[in-house]
Amino acid sequence: MKRLLAAVSALAAAILAFATQPAVAAEHVHGLVVSVLTAEGEAVVRHDAVAGMPAMTMVFQVPAGVLARLHPGDRIDAGTDFSADEPRLDDIRVTGGVAGGVARVVHDVQPLKVGDVMPQTQFFDQLSRGFSFTDFRGETVVLAFIYTRCKDPRMCPLVSANFHMLQRKLAGVPAHLVEITLDPAYDTPQVLADYGRRFDADPARWTLATGPENVVNDFAARFGIAVFADPQAGLIHAERTAIIDRNGQIVDLLDAAAWNPDDVAAEVRSVSEVPSNLFARIDYELSKASAALCGNSLSGYSGLLDLAIVAAIFAGACSILYFCARKIFVEEA
């Protein structure tokens, strides 16, 4: 059933992507280089609002000759191209750097991907209890990364607000929510407990975790999350949410903060093998497929709603053409 949903959603997303593709793909962007991924020919950039997207962190393809001259902490101006399979940066100009340089905390680690089993890394929760992800076997886990001092309402606070919604929507489902701080030096168990109370987190169902700095940074790096401190923006980091099944296996990865809690709740219920909302699951798969086809410019939207809007516009256009053609035919007859 899941494969059928994914296939149908991918086809619908292709139609939606074609219908919603912007007429002009190139835009000019200002940003901050978070990480340089030499082997992949990519750079992770925290950019200002561009091409209808809010300020966010995303991965761009960069020409090899230019990539070699980029460093984490560089501030850049560049042209962008969102028309390709992956967004690209061109005509890159370095305009400055982060004062004091960049404190790199990402180590060389083995990346985790869909299908991998979660590592047995040890953390501490908001009640100072030690745990690892093996403690959640038998439950579907939703994992995300936040830090309590984040001031951007579109980033960590939005993730935690979505977790608040998930906690309510997954009542009675064998599921557990986990948020791991990216600021372990500040986010002690007590700080996390206070943060959790702001979102009505139930420690029995929602764990806020910390640990030694090197352990947290290595774990985050395995999910492709690079982190460093910026004097203006606080901690700069990518967003990634993981869904993990009851056997500890990663079944999905979401790369935006603005995912739909209704859709994710439906997916968690499906993974947990309890009844779920079919339309929400279709919306979940459609949104993922559209984001994959069109890039992050479509992340966080309702794929089913937008497809319905596009279908309505298409049907309306066909109706107008039909009546015009009929009128012309009648007059000529």
N, C-alpha and C positions, 0 to 999 in steps of 0.2 A: 504493500500500500504506500509506504514512504517513497519507494522508488518511482511509483506512478505519479504521486504528488509532485515530486521533484522534476520529473520529465515534463509534465503538463505545465508546471510553473515556469520552467526554463523556456518552453515554447512561447508562453504568454508574455514572459519577460522580454523575449527578443522582439515581439511585436510592440510592446510598450516602449522598449529602448529606441526602436526606430521612430516611433511616433513622437517621443519626447526629446530626441537628440537636438541639442541647441544648434542653431544655424551657424554660429561662430564659435569654434572650439578653442581658439587661442585667447588667452587672457594674460595680463601682467600681474605678477604676484610678488609680495614682500614676505620674507620668512626667515626663520632661524633653523640652521641645520642641527638636528638632534643627533643623528648618527649617520656614518658613511658605511654602506655595506658593499665593500669593494668586490667581493666574489659575485654578488648578484647584479652589480652595475646599478645600484640604487642608492638613494639618500632618503633618510627620514627627515621630514621638514615640518616644523610648526609654522603654518602660514596664516596670514591675515585673510579676511573674507575675500573670496574670489569665485567667479563663475556661479553665483547664486548660492554658494556654500558659506557657512559661518567659518570663523577662525577655527582651525582644527589641525591635528597632527596626522600626516599621511605619508605614504611611500611614493616616491617618484623615480622613474627611470632617468638616468643621467648619462650623457656621452662619456665614454671611458677617459678621454683626454681631459675633460673638465672635472670628472669625479676625483681624479688623482690630486687635484688642487684644492678640494674642499676639505674642511675640518669641522668636527663638532664644535658648535659655538659661533660659527660664521653667520653673519647676517647677510642675506642675499636679496638681490632683485633679479627676476628671471621671467622669461616668457614661459607659458604653460600650454600644453596640448592635451586635451581630454578626449580627443577623438580616437586615439589608439586603444588597444586592449588594456594597457596600463598607462596612467597619466605620466607625462614626460616634462622635464624642464629643459629649456633651451636658452641660449643667449644669457648665461648666468654671469652676474657681476657681484663680487663680494664687496659689501659696503662697510663692513666693520665686524666686530666680534663682541662676545660677552665679556664684560669687565671682570678681570681676575681669572679669565680662562674657564675651562670646563672641567669639572670633577667627574671623570668617567667612573661609572660603577658597574658597567656591563662587562662580564667576564666571558671567556671562551667556553661555551657550554653546548650540549647537544640539544637542538631545538625539539620541542614537542609538537606533534601534529595530530590530526584526527586519526583515531585508531590506536594511538599509544596509550599505555597504562600510566596513570599518575604516579610520580615518584613518591617515596616514603619520607619526604622532607618533614622535619619536626618544627612546629610553630607553637606559639602561645596565644590563647584566645583572650577575650575581654575580661574574663574572670581569672586570668593568670594560670589557666590549666593548659598543660601540654597536650598536643594532639598531632596527628598526621592524617592524610586523606584516607588511609586504610580504616580509620575509625568511622567513616561514613559508608562503608560497604553495605549494600542493601538499600541505599537511598540514592536518588538522582541528585547530583550536586550542580549548582550554578555558581561559578567562580568568577570574580572580577577583582580589579586592582584599583585602589583609591588612596587618597591621603586626606587627613581631616582638615588641614589648613587650606585646601583648594578653594579658591574664591570664584572660579568660573562656573556659573550655574549650568552651563551646557556640558560640563565634564563630570567630575567625581560626584557633586551633589545630585546630578541627574541620574547617575548610575544608582546611587543609594536610594533616591526616590523611587526608581523603578524596582529596586529590591523590596522596598516597603510594599509596593503593589503586589509583587510576587508572593511575599509572605502571606498576604490576605487571600490571594487567588489560589494558592497551593495548600490551603488549610485541609488537613486530612489526607494529603498525598505524601507518600514516603519520599520526601525531598528535603534538601538542606541547602541553605544559602551561605556562601563564604566570600567575604571581602578581605583581601590582604593589603596592608598598608605599604606604600612605596616610600614612606618616611619613618622608618623604624626608630631613628634616633629621637624623634619627638613623640611619635604615636605609641606611648606605653599602653599596657592593658587598661589602665584607668582612663587615659585619654580616649581610647577606643570605646570603652564602656559609656563615657559621657556622650560621645558622638553617636553611638548606637541608640541611646535614649532619645535623641533628636528625631530619629526615624522609627521609633517604637520597635526596635529590634528585640525579638525574643531570643535570648541566648540558647534556648533549647533547639531553635530552628534556624538561627542566623548567627553565624560566627564571624567576628571581626578579629583578624589575626595579625600578629607581629612576630618578630624573631631577631636573631643577630643580623646586623646589617649585611654582611657578606652572604648569609644564607638567603635573605629576602631578595637581594639583588640578583644572585645566581638563579633563583627560582623564577623571578620575573623575566630574566633574560631568556629562559627556556621557552617562554611564551612570546618572544619577540619584542619585549617591552624594554626600550632603552630609557634611562632616566638620568637627568642632571638638573642642577639648580640654576635658575636664571634670576638675577636680581629683580627683574621687572615682573616676570610672570609666575614666579614660584618654581615648583617642580614641573619640568617639561617631560611629558611621557606620552606614549601611544596608548590607545584604548584597546582592550581585548577582553571579551567575556567567553568563558568556556562552559559547555554543558557536558557533564560527566555521568556515565550511567552507573547503575548499582554495583557493577563489577569493577569500577574504578577506571573505565576506559573512556577516553575523550571521544565524544560523538559529534561535537560541532564547536566551531569557533566563530564568534561575531566580532567584527573589527570596528565598531562604532559605539558611542555612548548612548545614542538616541534610539535604541531598539524598542520595539513595542512590547510592553509587559504582557498584554493579552496574548500575543503571538508566542512569546517565549513560554508563558505558562502552559499554553496548549501543547507546545513541543515537549516540555518537561513531563506533562501528563502522559503524552504518547510514549516517551522513553520509559516512563514508570509503569507502562502497560495498564493505565486506568483510562476510562472514557475521557475524550478530549473534544474540543470544538473543531469540527472539520474545517469550517471556513477560516478560523484563526490559523490553522495549520497550513492551509493553502496560502493565506496571506504571508505567513512566515517564509515559506519556500519561495513564493513569488518575489518577496522583498529581497531575499538573499540572491536569487538568480539575477534580478535587475541590477543590484549593486555590483555583482560580479561582471555583468556586461557593460555597465555604464560608469563604474567607479563609485567613489564615495559620495558623488554628487546626489545619489539617490538613497543614501543610507538614512534609516530612521523614518522613512515614509511608509504609508500604507499601500503596498503593492496592489492589493485587491481593489481598494478604493480608486486608485489612479487608473487601473486597468478599466474599471467600470466607467470612469469619466471619459477615457480615450474611446471606449466602445460607444458611449453615448454620442460623442462628437462625430465619430465615424458614421454611426447610424443616421444622425441628423443630416450630415453632408450627403449621404446616399439618398435620403428622402428628398432633399432639395433638388438634387440632380434628377431624380425620378420624376418629380412633378414638373420641373422645367422641360425635361425631354418629352413628357406626355403632352404638355401644353403646346410645344412646338409641333409635335406630331399631329395633334388635333387641328391646329390652325392650318397646317399644310394640307391636311386631308380635306 
